[in-house]
């Protein structure tokens, strides 16, 4: 194709490149479609992407556009619509070439341009850390997903090929991408019902993060492959014969569990590979729904079922639309094998999930309403909009909502509610209705009163007791698991905190004015908010309550003529404020009589952290960070939790443990130590380990407060080749 005319119009010369023809052959074509028109449209996108990516190379040395072809090919194998496949060919043109969104819209259409824009990483925005940039990218992607679910489907195809070719990247970058895939993309694929995508991503991630274990399982599976096929056939043949008697012509095949799944079973059960028997499953595909139950009867008439391992996801589909019957049987050899029974349509939905909605039938898109399938995602996105300012909170919320396991509980009227494993009555209350959650006073599970942090189980009947005066407690944040509950509680507490700070700010201002005999000027002081850059009085008073704006600053600006003459008055101001701020009901960590104070080693709290105290039996008070996972709420002894506050001398030091991951190089330890020493911070312990090219270092440092620690983490993040710095317990 050296002739430029042939390149631009191969349809006239009959000389299309082989990669394009291979892609075109994969595209799902309906009987009434004009194939030449589709070929022309697809070629336009192919040629456009190839032209603008020309000269660009991947780290493997191959042309960059080969990656775009592979992405489009994956989308075609999922039977996606033509626009989506074209977007796969062009998914990087905005990010990696001079092409703009407007250019794409003019050349193609708005639909395709929006898809590519949704996939494009954030540019032109300065972020302080790589994590913030990552959070921003995910935020933009998910907001695009809210408008068009095809954005994430293209992203899955992109991520799959990147993971398949990841060996050409530096080790530290491989690890970073693999962790991101494990924590976000894999669970997201699960929630969208794309089991084949999830399995592939899990295995590709597993290969990067646990290469030795992956290779071990790979070798053992290959050596036992022939034996395994023979065993599966011995199970299949009787089932197939039994179904033929009922005029059912099934598709039956065996499949191994994913490498990651097998490894998980080995870890959970603490067994060797040879001791894991359920590493394969048999799948039965039939034509009609009623044939699923006939097949189930045939299977159970031949083999003994394991009662506690029967699940009917046809009668009760999962939240990701997954439908199938699962039953585990015991064969003649005494080994357990899982049997999955489903229709062809169910199998297609199970494998590619939400992508199945774009399969065309007779020229028309399937009428399925995808909105209900991704309701959870739309709700999550609305929540994330409020949390996007804090990248860590954003990523935490994202991970929380992409739960793997589900439970099914019932309302007293029999309505089914799906929740993540670990959910409590409070999660249930918010899932039913936000107002029920806000006023949740107590709960009954199976007609028995339980605590609000009681973990629910599938089949439970849950009744919520409400009270008009009941409001969310700060303690609820420690045990709720759904993002809907967490967000509603967080919003309420923030609002309550603001109201409290407004009240406190006003109290500080008026009491101080009264002490200084300036009470007659209270209106002047209360209404001066605009002078300090505040748009309203509440924000002004809230800042006083939080300590962001001091009375001294206010007094100097309103009465500048007094200048520095009122130092004694300023001392009175300080005394007045201290008197207002002194906790009346809480416990100060300093100055408690006859009570021994300890700090939880699990979270190592430091001044500046939000903390809670737990009264131990015979050992005094243990102080934990409010978000500490070890905070003993699970003991069902909430009455032993007490509010505490910091009252520590400025020069007091606390040990804090940092975990630093980066590329190993000569002088890494020296650079890290000098960075810490440059902040005038003492190091009490160092432990560093190297695995391949990745170095993991643990430092215990002596710091004064959280502000100093945050500053240190930011400095360490800027050290050469450092990938991640985080605070850890113990």
C-alpha positions in Angstrom: 0.0 0.0 0.0 2.7 2.5 -1.0 0.4 4.2 -3.4 -1.4 7.0 -1.4 -4.5 6.6 -3.6 -4.8 3.0 -2.6 -4.3 4.0 1.0 -7.1 6.6 0.9 -9.5 4.6 -1.2 -8.8 0.9 -1.0 -12.4 0.2 -1.8 -11.7 1.3 -5.3 -8.6 -0.9 -5.7 -9.6 -3.8 -3.5 -6.5 -3.6 -1.5 -7.4 -3.3 2.3 -4.6 -4.1 4.8 -4.9 -7.5 6.5 -5.3 -6.1 10.1 -8.3 -4.2 8.8 -9.9 -7.1 7.1 -9.4 -9.3 10.2 -11.1 -6.6 12.3 -14.0 -6.3 9.8 -14.6 -10.0 9.8 -15.1 -9.9 13.6 -17.7 -7.2 13.4 -21.2 -8.4 14.2 -23.4 -7.9 11.1 -27.2 -8.1 11.1 -29.0 -9.6 8.0 -30.4 -6.3 6.8 -27.1 -4.3 7.2 -25.4 -2.7 4.2 -22.0 -4.4 4.6 -20.2 -2.1 2.1 -21.5 0.9 4.0 -20.3 -0.5 7.3 -16.9 -1.3 5.7 -16.5 2.2 4.4 -17.4 3.8 7.7 -15.1 1.5 9.7 -12.2 2.1 7.2 -12.6 5.8 7.6 -11.9 5.5 11.3 -9.1 3.0 10.7 -7.4 5.2 8.2 -7.9 8.3 10.3 -6.3 6.8 13.4 -3.5 5.2 11.5 -2.7 8.5 9.8 -2.5 10.5 13.0 -0.7 7.8 15.0 1.9 7.3 12.2 5.5 7.3 13.5 4.4 6.6 17.1 5.9 3.5 18.7 5.1 1.5 21.8 7.9 0.4 24.2 7.8 -3.0 22.5 8.9 -1.3 19.3 5.7 -2.1 17.4 3.6 0.7 15.8 1.3 2.4 18.3 -1.8 2.0 16.2 -1.5 -1.8 16.5 -2.7 -1.3 20.1 -5.8 0.6 18.8 -6.6 -2.2 16.4 -6.4 -4.8 19.3 -8.8 -2.7 21.4 -11.2 -2.4 18.5 -10.9 -6.2 17.9 -11.8 -7.0 21.5 -14.8 -4.7 21.3 -15.9 -6.5 18.1 -15.6 -9.9 19.8 -18.0 -8.5 22.4 -20.4 -7.7 19.5 -20.4 -4.0 20.3 -22.0 -1.5 17.9 -20.1 0.1 15.1 -19.6 3.5 16.8 -18.0 1.8 19.8 -15.6 -0.2 17.7 -14.7 3.0 15.8 -14.1 4.8 19.1 -11.8 1.9 20.1 -9.7 2.6 16.9 -9.6 6.3 17.9 -9.5 6.2 21.7 -6.1 7.8 22.0 -6.1 10.4 19.2 -7.1 13.3 21.4 -4.6 12.4 24.1 -1.6 11.5 21.9 -2.1 13.5 18.7 -3.0 17.1 17.8 -6.7 16.1 17.2 -9.4 17.8 19.3 -12.9 16.8 20.3 -14.3 19.3 17.8 -12.1 17.8 15.0 -13.6 14.3 15.7 -17.2 15.7 15.8 -16.7 17.4 12.4 -15.1 14.4 10.8 -17.4 11.7 12.3 -20.3 12.7 14.7 -20.9 13.9 18.2 -21.7 10.4 19.6 -18.2 9.1 18.7 -16.5 12.4 19.8 -18.1 12.1 23.2 -17.0 8.5 23.7 -13.4 9.4 22.9 -13.5 12.5 25.1 -14.8 10.4 28.0 -11.8 8.1 27.6 -9.2 10.9 27.4 -7.2 11.6 30.5 -7.4 14.9 32.2 -4.9 17.4 30.8 -4.0 21.0 31.6 -4.8 20.6 35.3 -2.0 20.7 37.9 -2.2 18.1 40.6 -0.1 18.0 43.7 0.4 14.2 43.7 0.1 11.3 41.3 -2.8 10.0 43.4 -4.8 13.2 42.9 -4.2 12.9 39.1 -5.4 9.3 39.2 -8.5 10.2 41.2 -9.2 13.0 38.7 -8.9 10.6 35.8 -11.2 8.1 37.3 -13.7 10.9 38.2 -13.8 12.1 34.6 -14.2 8.6 33.3 -17.0 7.7 35.7 -18.9 10.9 34.9 -18.6 10.0 31.2 -19.9 6.5 32.1 -23.0 8.1 33.7 -23.8 9.5 30.3 -22.8 6.5 28.2 -21.8 3.1 29.7 -19.8 2.3 26.5 -17.0 4.5 27.9 -16.1 1.9 30.5 -16.5 -1.0 28.1 -13.9 0.6 25.8 -11.7 1.3 28.8 -11.9 -2.4 29.7 -10.7 -3.4 26.2 -7.9 -0.8 26.5 -6.8 -2.0 29.9 -6.9 -5.7 28.9 -4.4 -5.1 26.0 -2.2 -2.9 28.1 -2.1 -5.6 30.8 -1.2 -8.3 28.1 1.7 -6.2 26.9 2.8 -4.9 30.3 6.2 -6.7 30.4 7.7 -3.9 28.3 7.2 -1.4 31.1 9.5 -0.7 34.0 8.8 -3.0 37.0 7.6 -0.2 39.3 5.1 1.0 36.6 3.9 -2.6 36.1 3.2 -2.9 39.7 1.3 0.5 39.8 -0.9 -0.4 36.8 -1.6 -3.9 38.2 -2.7 -2.6 41.6 -4.9 0.0 39.9 -6.4 -2.8 37.8 -6.9 -5.1 40.8 -8.5 -2.4 43.0 -10.7 -0.6 40.5 -11.1 -2.2 37.0 -11.6 -5.8 38.1 -14.3 -5.2 40.7 -16.0 -2.7 38.3 -16.1 -5.4 35.6 -17.7 -7.7 38.2 -20.3 -5.1 39.1 -21.1 -4.7 35.4 -21.5 -8.5 35.0 -18.5 -8.9 32.7 -17.1 -12.1 34.3 -14.8 -13.1 31.4 -13.2 -9.6 31.6 -12.9 -9.8 35.4 -11.3 -13.3 35.2 -8.8 -12.1 32.5 -7.9 -9.0 34.4 -7.5 -10.9 37.7 -5.1 -13.4 36.1 -3.1 -10.7 34.3 -2.8 -8.8 37.6 -1.9 -11.9 39.5 0.9 -12.6 37.0 2.4 -9.2 37.7 2.0 -9.0 41.5 2.6 -12.7 42.3 4.7 -14.0 39.4 6.2 -16.9 41.2 2.8 -18.3 42.5 1.3 -17.7 39.0 4.0 -19.7 37.2 3.7 -22.5 39.8 -0.1 -22.8 39.2 0.4 -22.5 35.4 2.9 -25.4 35.4 0.7 -27.6 37.5 -2.4 -26.9 35.4 -0.6 -27.7 32.2 0.8 -31.0 33.6 -2.6 -32.1 34.8 -4.5 -30.9 31.7 -5.0 -34.3 30.0 -6.1 -36.0 33.3 -8.5 -33.1 34.0 -10.1 -33.3 30.5 -10.6 -37.1 30.9 -12.3 -36.5 34.4 -14.6 -33.8 33.1 -15.7 -36.0 30.2 -16.6 -38.7 32.6 -19.0 -36.3 34.3 -20.4 -34.8 31.1 -21.3 -38.0 29.2 -24.0 -39.2 31.6 -25.6 -35.7 31.9 -25.7 -35.3 28.1 -27.3 -38.7 27.7 -29.9 -37.9 30.4 -30.8 -34.6 28.7 -31.3 -36.1 25.2 -34.1 -38.3 26.7 -36.0 -35.0 27.3 -35.3 -33.8 23.8 -32.8 -31.2 25.1 -29.7 -30.6 23.0 -27.4 -28.8 25.4 -23.9 -27.4 24.9 -21.8 -28.9 27.8 -18.2 -28.1 28.5 -15.7 -28.0 31.4 -13.6 -25.0 32.3 -10.9 -24.4 34.8 -11.2 -21.6 37.4 -9.0 -18.6 36.9 -5.4 -18.8 38.2 -6.3 -16.0 40.7 -9.4 -17.9 41.9 -7.4 -21.1 42.4 -4.7 -19.2 44.4 -7.5 -17.6 46.5 -8.8 -21.0 47.4 -5.4 -22.2 48.4 -4.9 -19.2 50.7 -8.4 -19.2 52.2 -8.3 -23.0 52.9 -4.6 -23.1 53.7 -4.1 -26.0 51.3 -1.7 -27.0 48.5 -2.7 -27.0 44.9 -3.0 -30.8 44.9 -5.6 -30.6 47.7 -7.9 -28.2 45.8 -10.5 -30.3 44.0 -13.0 -27.7 42.8 -10.6 -26.0 40.3 -12.9 -26.7 37.4 -16.6 -26.3 36.7 -19.0 -27.8 34.2 -21.3 -25.5 32.3 -24.6 -26.6 30.7 -26.1 -24.2 28.1 -29.7 -24.8 27.0 -32.2 -22.9 24.7 -35.1 -22.2 27.1 -35.5 -21.1 30.7 -37.7 -24.1 31.6 -34.9 -26.4 30.3 -32.6 -25.1 33.0 -34.7 -26.6 35.7 -35.1 -29.9 33.7 -31.4 -30.0 33.4 -31.1 -29.5 37.2 -33.4 -32.4 37.8 -31.3 -34.6 35.5 -28.0 -33.7 37.2 -29.4 -34.4 40.7 -30.9 -37.7 39.5 -27.4 -38.8 38.4 -25.2 -37.3 41.1 -25.6 -36.5 44.8 -26.0 -32.7 45.3 -24.3 -30.8 48.1 -27.4 -29.0 49.7 -25.6 -26.0 51.2 -23.9 -25.2 47.8 -27.1 -24.8 45.7 -27.9 -21.3 44.4 -30.7 -20.2 42.1 -29.6 -16.9 40.5 -32.3 -17.2 37.8 -35.1 -16.8 40.4 -33.0 -14.2 42.2 -30.6 -12.5 39.8 -27.5 -10.7 41.1 -27.4 -6.9 41.0 -25.2 -7.1 37.9 -28.0 -9.0 36.0 -26.1 -12.3 36.3 -28.5 -15.3 36.0 -27.6 -19.0 36.4 -28.3 -22.0 38.5 -25.3 -23.2 40.5 -25.2 -26.7 42.1 -22.3 -28.7 43.4 -22.4 -32.4 43.1 -20.3 -35.3 44.4 -19.0 -37.7 41.7 -18.4 -41.4 41.8 -14.8 -40.7 42.7 -15.9 -38.6 45.7 -14.7 -35.3 44.3 -16.9 -32.2 44.3 -17.7 -30.5 41.0 -19.6 -27.3 40.4 -22.3 -27.4 37.7 -23.6 -24.1 36.1 -26.8 -24.2 34.2 -28.1 -21.3 32.1 -29.6 -20.3 28.7 -27.6 -18.9 25.8 -28.7 -15.4 26.5 -27.9 -15.8 30.2 -24.4 -17.1 29.3 -23.8 -14.1 27.0 -24.9 -11.7 29.7 -22.7 -13.5 32.2 -19.6 -13.3 30.0 -19.8 -9.8 28.7 -22.4 -8.3 31.1 -23.6 -4.8 30.2 -21.9 -5.0 26.8 -24.6 -7.5 25.7 -27.0 -4.6 25.5 -25.4 -3.4 22.4 -25.8 -6.6 20.4 -28.0 -5.9 17.4 -31.0 -8.1 16.4 -32.5 -7.5 13.0 -31.1 -4.1 12.7 -32.5 -2.8 16.0 -30.9 -2.3 19.4 -32.2 -4.6 22.1 -34.9 -2.9 24.1 -33.4 -3.7 27.5 -33.4 -0.8 29.8 -29.7 -0.5 30.9 -30.6 2.3 33.3 -31.8 0.0 36.0 -28.7 -2.2 35.6 -26.4 0.6 36.4 -28.5 2.5 38.9 -25.9 1.7 41.6 -23.2 3.3 39.4 -25.3 6.5 38.8 -25.8 6.7 42.6 -22.1 6.2 43.2 -21.2 9.0 40.8 -23.5 11.4 42.5 -21.8 10.6 45.8 -18.3 10.9 44.3 -19.1 14.4 43.0 -19.2 15.6 46.6 -16.0 13.7 47.5 -13.9 14.6 44.5 -11.9 17.3 46.3 -10.2 14.6 48.4 -8.6 12.0 46.2 -8.0 9.5 49.0 -11.7 9.7 50.0 -12.7 9.4 46.4 -10.7 6.2 45.9 -11.8 4.8 49.2 -15.4 5.3 48.4 -15.0 3.8 44.9 -13.4 0.7 46.4 -16.0 0.4 49.1 -18.9 0.4 46.5 -17.3 -2.0 44.2 -17.9 -4.9 46.5 -17.4 -8.5 45.4 -19.9 -10.3 47.6 -23.6 -9.7 48.0 -26.2 -10.7 50.5 -30.0 -10.8 50.0 -32.2 -9.6 52.9 -35.9 -8.9 53.1 -38.1 -6.1 54.4 -41.1 -7.2 56.6 -43.3 -7.0 53.6 -41.2 -9.4 51.6 -39.3 -6.9 49.3 -35.8 -8.1 48.4 -32.9 -5.8 49.2 -29.4 -6.5 47.8 -26.4 -5.4 50.0 -22.7 -5.9 50.2 -21.3 -8.5 52.6 -20.7 -6.9 55.9 -23.8 -4.7 55.8 -25.5 -3.6 58.9 -29.1 -2.6 59.8 -28.0 1.1 59.2 -26.9 0.2 55.6 -30.2 -1.6 55.1 -32.2 1.5 56.4 -30.4 3.9 54.0 -30.9 1.5 51.1 -34.7 1.4 51.7 -34.9 5.2 52.0 -32.5 8.0 53.0 -35.0 9.4 55.6 -35.4 5.9 57.3 -31.6 5.8 57.6 -31.4 9.3 59.0 -33.9 8.5 61.8 -32.8 4.9 62.4 -33.2 4.3 66.2 -33.0 0.5 66.4 -33.5 -2.7 64.4 -35.1 -6.2 64.6 -33.5 -9.0 62.6 -35.8 -12.1 62.3 -38.0 -10.5 65.0 -35.2 -10.2 67.5 -33.8 -6.8 68.7 -30.1 -6.4 67.6 -27.5 -3.7 67.8 -27.1 -1.3 64.8 -23.7 -2.7 64.0 -25.0 -6.3 63.7 -23.7 -7.9 60.5 -26.6 -9.1 58.3 -26.8 -12.4 56.6 -28.6 -13.6 53.5 -32.2 -14.5 54.2 -32.6 -12.2 57.2 -35.8 -10.3 57.6 -35.0 -6.8 58.8 -37.3 -4.3 60.4 -36.1 -0.7 61.2 -37.3 1.2 64.2 -37.3 5.0 63.6 -37.5 8.0 65.9 -38.3 11.6 64.9 -35.6 13.0 67.1 -33.0 10.4 66.2 -30.1 11.6 64.0 -27.0 9.9 62.6 -24.2 9.2 65.1 -20.5 9.7 64.5 -20.1 6.1 65.5 -22.1 4.9 62.5 -19.2 5.9 60.2 -17.1 3.1 61.8 -19.3 0.2 60.7 -21.5 1.1 57.7 -20.1 -0.3 54.4 -22.3 1.1 51.6 -21.4 4.4 50.0 -25.0 5.6 50.2 -25.0 5.3 54.0 -21.5 6.7 54.4 -22.2 9.7 52.2 -25.5 10.6 53.9 -23.9 10.3 57.4 -20.9 12.3 56.3 -23.1 15.1 54.9 -25.2 15.3 58.0 -22.2 15.4 60.4 -20.5 18.0 58.3 -23.6 20.1 58.4 -24.0 19.6 62.1 -20.3 20.4 62.7 -20.8 23.7 60.7 -23.8 24.6 62.8 -21.8 23.9 66.0 -18.8 25.9 64.8 -21.1 28.8 64.0 -22.6 28.6 67.5 -19.1 28.4 69.1 -17.8 31.3 67.0 -20.6 33.5 68.1 -20.1 32.5 71.7 -16.4 33.2 71.5 -17.0 36.6 69.9 -19.7 37.8 72.4 -18.0 36.5 75.5 -14.7 38.1 74.5 -16.4 41.4 73.8 -18.2 41.3 77.2 -14.9 40.6 79.0 -13.2 43.5 77.2 -16.2 45.8 77.9 -16.8 46.1 74.2 -20.2 44.5 74.1 -21.9 47.7 73.0 -20.0 47.2 69.7 -21.3 43.7 69.1 -23.2 44.5 65.9 -20.1 46.1 64.4 -18.1 43.0 65.1 -20.9 40.6 64.0 -21.5 42.4 60.7 -17.9 42.9 59.7 -17.6 39.6 57.8 -17.2 41.3 54.4 -14.0 43.1 55.7 -12.4 39.6 56.1 -13.5 38.3 52.7 -16.5 36.3 53.8 -19.8 36.3 51.8 -22.0 35.8 54.8 -22.1 36.0 58.6 -22.3 32.2 59.1 -19.0 31.5 57.2 -17.4 34.3 59.2 -18.6 32.9 62.6 -17.7 29.3 61.5 -14.1 30.4 60.9 -13.9 31.9 64.3 -15.3 28.7 65.8 -12.7 26.6 63.9 -9.9 28.9 64.9 -9.1 30.0 61.3 -9.9 33.6 62.2 -8.8 34.9 65.7 -10.4 37.7 67.7 -7.0 39.4 67.8 -7.1 39.8 64.0 -10.6 41.0 64.0 -10.0 43.5 66.8 -6.9 45.0 65.1 -8.8 45.5 61.9 -11.9 47.0 63.4 -10.0 49.1 66.0 -6.6 49.8 64.4 -6.1 52.9 66.5 -5.5 50.7 69.6 -2.5 49.1 67.8 -0.2 47.2 70.0 -1.3 49.0 73.2 -3.6 46.3 74.2 -1.3 43.4 74.9 -2.8 42.9 78.3 -6.2 42.9 76.7 -5.1 40.3 74.2 -4.1 38.1 77.1 -7.6 38.5 78.4 -8.9 37.6 75.0 -6.8 34.4 75.1 -8.1 33.5 78.5 -11.7 34.2 77.4 -11.4 32.0 74.3 -9.7 29.2 76.2 -12.6 29.3 78.7 -15.1 29.0 75.9 -13.2 26.2 74.1 -12.4 24.1 77.2 -14.4 20.9 76.7 -17.2 20.5 79.2 -18.2 16.9 78.5 -15.2 15.5 76.6 -12.0 14.1 78.0 -8.7 15.9 77.5 -5.8 13.5 76.8 -3.7 15.6 79.2 -4.7 16.3 82.7 -6.9 13.3 83.4 -6.6 12.1 86.9 -6.3 8.5 87.8 -6.6 7.3 84.2 -3.9 5.7 82.2 -3.7 6.8 78.6 -2.4 4.5 75.8 -2.3 5.1 72.0 -3.5 2.3 69.7 -0.6 0.7 67.9 -2.9 -0.3 65.1 -3.3 3.3 63.9 -0.7 5.3 65.9 -2.8 8.5 66.4 -1.0 11.9 66.5 -2.1 15.4 67.3 -4.3 16.7 64.5 -6.0 13.3 64.0 -9.7 12.9 64.8 -9.7 10.5 67.7 -11.9 8.4 69.9 -11.2 6.8 73.3 -12.0 3.3 74.3 -12.2 2.5 78.0 -10.4 -0.8 78.6 -11.0 -3.0 81.6 -8.1 -2.4 84.0 -5.9 -0.7 81.5 -7.3 2.8 81.3 -8.1 4.6 78.1 -6.8 3.6 74.6 -6.9 6.3 72.0 -7.6 5.4 68.3 -8.0 7.4 65.1 -11.7 7.8 64.4 -11.3 5.9 61.1 -9.2 3.1 62.7 -10.5 -0.3 61.5 -9.6 -1.8 64.9 -11.7 0.6 66.8 -13.6 -1.9 69.1 -17.1 -1.1 67.9 -17.5 -4.7 66.9 -17.4 -5.6 70.5 -21.0 -4.3 70.8 -19.9 -2.2 73.7 -20.4 1.3 72.3 -21.0 2.7 75.8 -17.2 2.2 76.4 -16.4 4.6 73.6 -15.8 8.2 74.8 -15.1 11.5 73.0 -11.6 12.7 73.6 -9.6 15.8 72.5 -5.9 16.7 72.2 -4.3 18.9 74.9 -0.6 18.1 74.2 2.4 20.4 74.6 3.8 21.6 71.3 7.2 20.0 71.8 5.7 16.5 72.4 6.8 13.9 69.9 5.0 10.8 68.6 6.1 7.8 66.6 4.6 7.5 63.1 5.3 4.7 60.6 5.6 5.3 56.9 5.6 2.9 54.0 7.5 4.0 50.9 7.5 2.1 47.6 9.8 3.0 44.8 12.3 1.9 42.2 15.4 0.4 43.8 18.6 2.3 42.9 22.0 3.0 44.5 21.5 5.8 47.0 17.7 5.4 47.6 18.0 4.9 51.3 20.4 7.9 51.5 18.0 10.1 49.6 15.1 9.2 51.8 17.0 9.7 55.0 18.3 13.1 53.9 14.8 14.1 52.9 13.5 13.2 56.4 16.5 14.8 58.1 16.1 17.9 56.1 12.7 18.4 57.8 14.4 18.2 61.2 12.7 15.0 61.9 14.3 12.1 63.8 14.3 8.5 62.4 14.0 5.8 65.1 13.8 2.7 62.8 14.4 1.7 59.2 13.5 -1.5 57.4 13.9 -1.8 53.6 13.3 -4.8 51.3 13.9 -5.2 47.6 11.8 -7.5 45.3 13.1 -7.3 41.7 13.4 -3.6 40.9 10.8 -2.6 43.5 12.0 -1.4 46.9 9.6 -1.2 50.0 10.9 0.8 52.9 9.4 1.2 56.4 10.5 4.3 58.4 9.4 5.1 62.0 9.8 8.8 62.5 9.3 11.1 65.5 6.9 14.0 64.7 4.9 16.6 66.5 1.6 16.6 64.7 -0.3 15.6 61.6 0.5 18.8 59.7 4.2 18.1 60.0 3.6 14.5 58.9 1.6 15.6 55.9 4.4 17.9 54.9 6.9 15.1 55.2 4.8 12.7 53.1 4.6 15.4 50.4 8.4 15.9 50.4 9.1 12.2 50.3 6.7 11.8 47.3 8.9 14.1 45.3 12.1 12.1 45.9 13.4 10.5 42.7 11.7 7.3 41.6 9.4 7.2 44.7 6.1 5.8 43.6 4.0 5.9 46.8 4.2 7.1 50.4 1.6 6.3 53.0 1.1 6.3 56.7 0.6 2.8 58.2 -0.1 1.4 61.6 2.2 -0.6 63.9 
